[in-house]
Structure formats: structure tokens, C-alpha cells
Amino acid sequence: MLAPGGGAFMDPETRSTIFNRAVSIWLRCPLPVLLQRVLGRTHRPLLNAGDPAEILQQLSEERSPLYALADIIIDGSEAPIQVTTSSVISALKAYTPPRQVKVTLADREYEVLIGPDLLSQAGGRMLRVMPQPRCVVITDEIVASLYLKTLEDSLFEVGVAHSNVIIPAGEASKNFSAWHHIVETLLEQRIDRSTTIVALGGGVVGDLAGFAAAATLRGLPFIQIPTTLLAQVDSSVGGKTGINSQWGKNLVGAFHQPRLVIADTGVLHSLPVNERRAGYAEIVKAGLIADAAFYEWCETHAQSMLANDSPNLPEAIEKAVRFKATVVGDDEHETKPNNGRALLNFGHTFAHALEAETGYGQGLLHGEAVAIGMILATHLSASLGLCPAQDTVRLIKHLQSVNLPTQIAKLSTNRLLEHMKQDKKMRGGKLTFVLTRGIGQAFTSNDVAEEAVANTLLAYGAI
């Protein structure tokens, strides 16, 4: 246990060392109690230069926002010292540091923090990576009603000036109109290039806020606070941002990496069960692409991961994020022609077509579409003789065990194929698919006959 002087924590280098190597505790004490403790003492030089009450007030205003960056905050009182000591010991025993995943890119890196109760501490963690203590929070109406105040309280505590922009909830907001509204509002608020944009919400909010941050003033710092399981394991990590067009999903956007991702697993309690299932599909995807052992682990723990307070869910989120971080670090801008970041699109060529045909969220959630898309991609692979037919049966059984959809609801095969031809992954006029040679053995291919794709669609309910 090390107790540095009150001014030591004010030094950025000292703070950084403490954050990296220790658990920091702030014994926060009311000013009247502090004043009572120091009255009559002459060995504190800072208090000998004037009225101790005024000096303590000034020191508190200067230091409290930085002290609030501590990992643990204990409120002090006039109670005996053993009471405070007991509180510190109890807090240390209860403290669980968040899981940390580093996303390492060619010229920089950032952290993804995963764990409960992170939203109430978000202000302090954000301030460590912000160029100045000012941000604008982008969120939607539903998330704002649930979590905006908690985030704003944490920002107040560390002295971060902030405002917000609230948009309607849902995939329908992921369009030019909503993006334009966000950008104009940011400019109206007289932001500068050191103002951080914070996305508080699911994938729609993250994509919109990230694209606004990428374009406004030619690039603003950006932080992701995903509040859905799907966003925590997928869209918040990797820097893909964008909006939908009448021609297809995510056709307009930019690569813009966040400076930090804060995934509070506690906020997942408020998700409807279908949203949790949709997020689970993206966890399964990581195993199907490149980790057969993780896929088997998912099969064993699937149902427990969808329960509140599941001890397995934070581990699953970490594994999925760690996998994606590795892929993104190796191919940040998806420029490798084969088996780079494009592998993360396993099931997505089908899924985006299904979403377009059902009205972007009106008929299928993104994760639900991905679940069906992964089945179709596995079936297509098996029909081409690339993987065992049993893999499709196994995947269907797995996804059905958590009540994810596994069939197309009588959609037009021709219309689905037309949507696929508008997909941004088209190369030289050819459809590009992520296929598999078996569970954990995905690869990319643009040599798939349209007839084979049509037969797969027909086999799973298209007409």
C-alpha cells in the first residue's frame, strides 16, 4: 500500500504509472471534516499562506476532477480510522478490474474494457484518452431514458463539459437525414477539433456517431460506449462506421477508429431477449470463422449466456472481441484480397440482402439476419463440396437452441440476388462470399455460381 502526497496524483506521468501498475483509491472527504482535521496544524505549507478554508476549497476544485479518476472512491467521514480502513479493505476485495483487450493498429492502439458497472466510472476512463475535457454524447431516445444520466453524472464528477444529441431509436435512423442532423447540431454547438464524440447506444448509434466524427471538421476524436450485446462484440470495435442507402446497407461511411471502447455488461440487463439473441449470433460467428474450440464452448454455454448475470457472458464477449481485434490489427481497412478482415463478413452477404428485403430492422434484427446468413453460407459451402453437410445441421441445432431464426420467410430469390449484387463486397461484377471448409476454417471466394446461391436460398424457404 502506497500513499503518495496529495499533489503527486496531479502529475500526468505519475497518474499513468499508477493506472498501469496499481489499483488507485481516493479517500474522498467533505471539506468541513478536512478543515477540522487541519486546524491548528502548522506543518502543511500549502495551508499556511492564507485562510485554510479558502485554500482547501480551491485545492478541492482543482484536484477533485483528477482524483475522481481513481479506480475506487471511498467516502470519508468523522468515523474512527478503523472504519475507513475496513471500508477500503472491503472495496479492494470486491473490486474486479475490467477485462481489457488491446486493438493494436499500425500507428496506434486503443483498449476495449469489458465488465459490470463501467458506465458509472466512464467519465474518468474517458478523460484519460480525451485531448480536452469536452465531449458531445450521441444517443437515441430509449438509451437516453435509461443511461444518459449515469454517463453525465460520471462526466460531471471529473469536470468534463458535455452536451448531447438524441435521435429516434431504430435502424430507420441510420440514414442521410439523421447523419446530417447530427453534423449540423455539432457545428451549431461550436465544437473544435479536440471535442470528443461519444456514441452511447447500439450499432445504429455507434455507426452514425462514428461517421459524424469521421466527417465533421475532417475528423474528431471518438469513443464508443455500446449498450447492446451485438454492438459490444462487433460494431463498436474496428472502426467501421456508416449509414444505409436506398441501394443497400452500410454503403456510405468511413473507417474511423475509436480511442476507447467501454462495454458495460450490466446495461445488457435491460435488453429484450431477442436483442440478446441477436448479439449472441455475432459471438458464434467468431468461432465459426477461426476457432473451433470456442465454437464448441459456445454450444455448451449457449443458453446460460442469454441469462442475466451470466458468469460466462463477459468471457464470451472478451473472446469475440479479442478475435476481432486480431483480425482488424492485421487488416485495418479490409484491403487484403483474401482471408483478411473480409472474413468477419461470414454470413453477411446473405444477411444484408435479407435485411434490405425485410426493411432494415422491421422484419429481422441484424443479428437474426446474420444467424440465417451463417446457415446459408455453411449450406452453400457444403453444396460446393467444401465442408461436411453435417456442419449445417449442427449449426441449425445450435441456433435453434437459443431460438434464433434459421429459415427465410418466403422471400423472393430473385430480389435477394439483386440485393446481393448491390453489396459493397462485389468484386469485378462477381458475388463475394465467405465460405467454410469446416467449423473454424472460413475463407473468402468470388468464384461462386449464381445458380448455387439461388439453390441455397430456395432450400431455406425463399421462393
C-alpha positions in Angstrom: 0.0 0.0 0.0 1.5 3.3 -1.1 0.1 6.7 0.0 1.6 9.5 -2.3 1.2 13.1 -1.4 -1.9 14.9 -2.4 -0.1 16.6 -5.3 1.5 13.5 -6.7 -1.6 12.3 -8.5 -1.9 15.6 -10.3 1.2 14.7 -12.4 0.1 13.0 -15.7 3.1 10.7 -15.7 2.6 9.6 -12.1 -1.1 9.0 -12.8 -0.3 6.9 -15.9 2.1 4.8 -13.9 -0.5 4.3 -11.1 -3.2 3.4 -13.6 -0.9 0.8 -15.4 0.6 -0.8 -12.3 -1.7 -0.4 -9.3 -5.3 0.0 -8.1 -5.9 3.6 -7.1 -8.1 4.6 -4.2 -9.4 8.1 -3.5 -10.4 8.7 0.1 -13.0 11.4 -0.6 -13.7 13.6 2.4 -16.1 16.5 2.9 -14.4 19.9 3.2 -15.8 20.6 6.8 -14.2 17.3 8.0 -10.9 18.1 6.3 -10.9 21.6 7.8 -11.5 20.3 11.2 -8.5 17.9 10.8 -6.0 20.5 9.8 -6.9 23.4 12.0 -4.1 24.3 14.4 -1.5 22.3 12.4 1.5 24.3 11.1 3.4 21.6 9.2 1.3 21.9 6.0 3.0 24.6 3.9 0.1 24.9 1.4 -2.3 25.9 4.2 0.0 28.5 5.8 -0.3 31.0 3.0 -3.8 32.2 3.9 -7.3 31.1 5.1 -7.2 27.3 5.3 -10.9 27.0 4.4 -10.4 29.1 1.2 -7.2 27.2 0.3 -8.9 23.8 0.8 -11.9 24.9 -1.3 -9.6 26.0 -4.1 -7.5 22.8 -3.9 -10.6 20.7 -4.0 -11.9 22.4 -7.1 -8.6 21.9 -8.8 -7.9 18.4 -7.7 -11.2 16.6 -7.3 -11.8 16.1 -11.1 -8.5 14.3 -11.3 -8.8 12.4 -8.0 -12.1 11.1 -9.4 -10.1 9.2 -12.0 -9.2 6.7 -9.3 -10.3 3.1 -9.7 -12.1 3.1 -6.3 -13.6 6.0 -4.4 -14.3 5.7 -0.6 -16.3 8.4 1.1 -14.6 9.5 4.3 -16.3 10.8 7.5 -15.7 11.6 11.1 -15.8 7.9 11.9 -12.8 6.2 13.6 -9.9 5.3 11.3 -10.6 1.6 11.6 -14.0 2.2 10.0 -12.4 3.8 6.9 -9.7 1.0 6.9 -12.4 -1.6 6.9 -14.2 0.2 4.0 -11.0 0.2 2.0 -10.4 -3.5 2.6 -14.0 -4.4 1.6 -13.8 -2.3 -1.5 -10.5 -3.9 -2.6 -11.9 -7.4 -2.0 -15.0 -6.5 -4.1 -13.0 -4.8 -6.8 -12.7 -6.6 -10.1 -10.7 -4.8 -12.8 -12.4 -4.8 -16.2 -11.3 -7.3 -18.8 -9.0 -5.5 -21.2 -8.5 -6.1 -24.9 -6.0 -4.0 -26.9 -6.7 -3.3 -30.5 -3.2 -2.7 -32.0 -3.0 -0.9 -35.3 -0.1 0.1 -37.5 0.2 3.6 -35.9 -1.8 3.5 -32.7 -3.7 1.3 -30.3 -6.8 1.5 -28.1 -8.4 -0.5 -25.3 -11.7 -2.3 -25.1 -12.9 -2.5 -21.5 -15.4 -5.2 -20.6 -17.2 -5.6 -17.3 -20.1 -4.6 -15.0 -20.6 -1.0 -13.6 -18.3 0.6 -16.1 -20.8 3.3 -17.1 -20.8 5.0 -13.7 -17.0 5.2 -14.0 -16.9 6.1 -17.7 -16.1 9.8 -17.2 -12.8 9.1 -15.5 -11.7 6.4 -18.0 -12.7 8.7 -21.0 -10.8 11.7 -19.6 -7.6 9.6 -19.8 -7.8 9.5 -23.6 -9.5 12.8 -24.4 -7.5 15.7 -25.8 -9.5 18.1 -23.8 -12.3 17.8 -21.2 -15.2 18.4 -23.6 -17.5 15.9 -25.4 -20.8 15.5 -27.2 -22.8 12.4 -26.4 -24.8 10.9 -29.3 -27.5 8.6 -28.2 -31.1 7.5 -29.0 -34.4 8.2 -27.1 -34.5 4.8 -25.5 -30.9 4.6 -24.3 -31.1 8.2 -23.2 -34.0 7.4 -20.9 -32.1 4.5 -19.3 -28.4 5.5 -19.2 -27.7 9.1 -20.2 -27.9 10.5 -16.7 -25.5 7.9 -15.4 -23.0 8.8 -18.0 -23.5 12.6 -17.5 -23.0 12.2 -13.7 -19.7 10.5 -14.3 -18.7 13.3 -16.7 -19.7 16.0 -14.1 -17.6 14.2 -11.5 -14.4 14.6 -13.5 -15.1 18.0 -14.8 -15.8 17.1 -18.5 -18.0 19.7 -20.2 -20.7 17.9 -22.3 -23.8 18.2 -24.3 -25.9 15.7 -26.2 -27.7 14.9 -29.4 -30.6 12.5 -29.2 -32.0 10.7 -32.2 -35.0 8.3 -32.7 -34.2 4.7 -31.9 -34.0 2.0 -34.5 -32.4 1.1 -37.8 -34.6 3.6 -39.6 -32.5 6.4 -38.2 -29.3 5.1 -39.9 -29.7 7.4 -42.9 -28.5 10.6 -44.5 -31.2 12.7 -42.7 -30.2 11.6 -39.2 -26.5 11.9 -40.0 -27.0 15.4 -41.4 -28.9 16.4 -38.3 -26.1 15.2 -36.1 -23.4 17.0 -38.1 -25.3 20.3 -38.2 -26.0 20.1 -34.5 -22.3 19.5 -33.7 -21.3 22.5 -35.8 -24.1 24.6 -34.2 -22.6 23.8 -30.8 -19.2 25.4 -31.9 -17.2 22.3 -31.4 -13.5 22.3 -32.2 -11.2 19.5 -33.4 -10.4 18.5 -29.8 -14.0 17.9 -28.9 -14.7 14.1 -28.4 -17.8 12.5 -29.9 -19.2 9.7 -27.6 -21.5 7.1 -29.0 -23.8 5.8 -26.3 -26.1 3.1 -27.7 -26.3 0.1 -30.1 -24.9 -0.4 -33.5 -27.1 2.3 -35.2 -25.9 5.0 -32.8 -22.3 3.8 -33.0 -22.3 3.8 -36.8 -24.0 7.2 -37.1 -21.9 8.9 -34.4 -18.7 7.4 -35.8 -19.4 8.5 -39.3 -20.3 12.0 -38.0 -17.0 12.1 -36.0 -15.1 11.0 -39.2 -16.5 13.7 -41.4 -17.0 16.7 -39.1 -14.1 19.1 -39.2 -12.3 16.3 -41.1 -12.1 14.1 -38.1 -12.9 14.3 -34.4 -11.8 12.0 -31.5 -14.3 9.3 -30.9 -15.3 7.0 -28.0 -17.7 4.0 -28.2 -20.0 3.0 -25.2 -22.0 0.2 -26.8 -25.2 -0.8 -24.9 -26.3 -3.9 -26.9 -24.6 -7.2 -26.9 -24.2 -7.1 -30.7 -22.5 -3.7 -30.6 -20.2 -4.8 -27.7 -18.9 -7.8 -29.6 -18.9 -6.4 -33.1 -19.8 -3.0 -34.4 -18.1 -0.9 -31.6 -14.7 -2.5 -32.4 -12.7 -2.0 -35.5 -13.6 1.5 -36.8 -16.2 0.7 -39.4 -18.8 3.5 -39.5 -21.6 4.3 -41.9 -25.2 4.7 -42.9 -27.6 2.9 -45.2 -28.7 4.0 -48.7 -31.7 3.1 -50.7 -29.3 0.8 -52.6 -28.1 -1.2 -49.6 -26.7 -1.4 -46.1 -23.6 0.5 -45.0 -22.8 1.7 -48.4 -21.8 5.2 -47.2 -19.3 5.6 -44.4 -15.7 5.7 -43.3 -13.1 3.9 -41.3 -12.7 5.9 -38.1 -11.2 4.1 -35.1 -12.4 5.0 -31.5 -9.9 6.0 -28.8 -11.6 3.8 -26.3 -14.5 1.3 -26.1 -16.3 0.8 -22.8 -18.6 -2.3 -22.8 -20.6 -2.3 -19.6 -22.1 -5.8 -19.3 -24.5 -4.5 -16.7 -26.5 -2.5 -19.2 -27.3 -5.7 -21.1 -29.9 -6.5 -18.4 -32.3 -4.0 -20.0 -32.1 -5.6 -23.4 -35.2 -7.6 -24.8 -34.4 -11.2 -25.2 -34.4 -11.1 -29.0 -31.7 -8.4 -28.8 -29.6 -10.6 -26.6 -30.0 -13.5 -29.1 -29.1 -11.2 -32.0 -25.9 -10.3 -30.2 -25.2 -13.9 -29.5 -25.1 -14.7 -33.2 -22.1 -12.5 -33.6 -20.3 -14.3 -30.8 -21.0 -17.6 -32.5 -19.6 -16.1 -35.7 -16.1 -15.7 -34.2 -15.9 -19.5 -33.5 -17.3 -20.4 -36.9 -14.7 -18.3 -38.7 -11.5 -19.4 -37.0 -11.8 -21.1 -33.6 -13.5 -24.5 -33.5 -12.8 -24.9 -29.8 -14.5 -21.6 -29.0 -17.5 -22.7 -31.1 -17.8 -25.9 -29.1 -17.6 -23.8 -25.9 -20.5 -21.7 -27.2 -22.5 -24.8 -27.9 -22.1 -25.9 -24.3 -22.8 -22.5 -22.7 -25.3 -21.0 -25.2 -28.4 -20.8 -23.1 -26.6 -19.7 -20.0 -25.1 -16.8 -21.9 -28.5 -15.3 -22.6 -29.4 -15.2 -18.9 -28.9 -12.0 -16.8 -25.7 -12.0 -14.7 -24.3 -15.0 -16.7 -20.8 -15.6 -15.5 -19.9 -16.9 -19.0 -21.0 -13.8 -20.9 -18.1 -11.5 -20.1 -15.7 -14.2 -21.1 -17.5 -14.8 -24.4 -17.5 -11.1 -25.1 -13.8 -10.9 -24.4 -13.1 -13.9 -26.7 -15.1 -12.5 -29.5 -13.6 -9.0 -29.2 -10.0 -10.4 -28.9 -10.6 -12.4 -32.1 -11.9 -9.3 -33.9 -9.0 -7.2 -32.6 -6.5 -9.6 -34.1 -8.2 -9.6 -37.5 -8.6 -5.8 -37.5 -5.0 -5.2 -36.4 -3.8 -7.3 -39.3 -6.1 -5.7 -42.0 -7.5 -2.4 -40.6 -9.0 -1.1 -43.9 -10.0 -4.5 -45.4 -7.5 -4.3 -48.2 -6.3 -7.8 -48.2 -7.9 -9.6 -51.1 -8.2 -12.9 -49.3 -8.8 -14.0 -45.8 -8.1 -10.7 -44.1 -10.8 -8.6 -42.4 -13.3 -9.7 -45.0 -13.6 -13.0 -43.1 -15.6 -11.0 -40.5 -18.4 -10.9 -43.1 -19.2 -14.6 -42.7 -22.9 -14.8 -43.4 -23.2 -11.1 -44.1 -23.7 -11.2 -47.9 -26.9 -13.2 -47.3 -27.8 -11.2 -44.1 -27.6 -7.8 -45.7 -29.8 -9.0 -48.6 -32.3 -10.3 -46.0 -32.3 -7.0 -44.1 -32.8 -5.0 -47.3 -35.7 -7.1 -48.4 -37.4 -7.0 -44.9 -36.9 -3.3 -44.4 -33.8 -2.9 -42.2 -34.9 -4.0 -38.8 -38.6 -4.1 -39.4 -38.6 -7.8 -40.2 -35.2 -9.0 -38.9 -32.7 -7.7 -36.4 -29.2 -7.6 -37.8 -28.0 -10.5 -35.6 -31.1 -12.5 -36.6 -30.2 -12.0 -40.2 -26.6 -12.9 -39.6 -27.8 -16.2 -37.9 -29.7 -17.2 -41.0 -26.8 -15.9 -43.2 -24.3 -18.1 -41.4 -26.6 -21.2 -42.0 -26.9 -20.3 -45.7 -23.1 -19.7 -46.0 -22.5 -23.1 -44.4 -25.1 -24.8 -46.6 -23.6 -23.2 -49.7 -20.1 -24.4 -48.7 -21.4 -27.9 -48.2 -23.3 -27.9 -51.6 -20.0 -27.0 -53.2 -18.2 -29.9 -51.5 -16.1 -27.7 -49.3 -17.4 -28.7 -45.8 -19.3 -31.6 -44.3 -23.1 -31.4 -44.7 -23.4 -32.2 -41.0 -21.9 -28.8 -40.2 -25.1 -27.1 -41.4 -27.3 -29.5 -39.3 -25.1 -28.8 -36.2 -25.2 -25.1 -36.7 -29.0 -25.1 -37.1 -29.4 -27.2 -33.9 -27.2 -24.7 -32.0 -29.0 -21.6 -33.2 -32.4 -23.2 -32.6 -31.4 -24.0 -29.0 -31.4 -20.2 -28.3 -34.5 -19.5 -30.5 -32.7 -17.7 -33.3 -34.4 -17.9 -36.7 -33.0 -20.5 -39.2 -35.3 -20.1 -42.2 -36.1 -17.4 -44.8 -39.8 -16.4 -44.7 -40.9 -16.9 -48.3 -38.8 -14.0 -49.7 -38.1 -13.7 -53.4 -35.0 -15.4 -54.6 -34.5 -13.0 -57.5 -34.9 -10.0 -55.3 -32.4 -11.3 -52.7 -29.9 -11.9 -55.5 -30.4 -8.4 -56.8 -29.7 -7.0 -53.3 -26.5 -9.1 -53.1 -25.4 -7.6 -56.4 -25.5 -4.1 -54.7 -23.3 -5.4 -51.9 -20.1 -3.4 -51.4 -18.2 -6.6 -51.3 -18.8 -7.2 -55.1 -15.5 -7.6 -57.0 -15.4 -7.3 -60.8 -19.1 -7.9 -61.0 -18.9 -11.2 -59.1 -20.6 -12.0 -55.8 -18.1 -12.4 -52.9 -18.8 -14.9 -50.2 -17.1 -16.1 -47.0 -17.3 -19.8 -47.2 -16.0 -22.6 -44.9 -14.1 -25.8 -45.2 -15.3 -26.8 -41.8 -16.1 -25.1 -38.4 -13.2 -22.7 -37.7 -12.0 -22.7 -41.3 -13.5 -19.8 -43.1 -12.1 -18.3 -46.3 -13.2 -15.8 -49.0 -14.3 -16.6 -52.5 -15.6 -14.7 -55.5 -16.0 -17.8 -57.7 -19.5 -18.9 -56.7 -22.1 -19.6 -59.4 -25.3 -17.6 -59.0 -27.2 -20.8 -59.5 -25.6 -22.4 -56.5 -26.6 -19.3 -54.4 -30.1 -19.5 -55.7 -30.4 -23.2 -54.8 -29.3 -22.5 -51.2 -31.9 -19.7 -50.9 -34.6 -22.0 -52.2 -33.6 -24.8 -49.8 -34.2 -22.5 -46.8 -37.6 -21.0 -47.7 -37.1 -18.5 -50.5 -39.5 -18.6 -53.4 
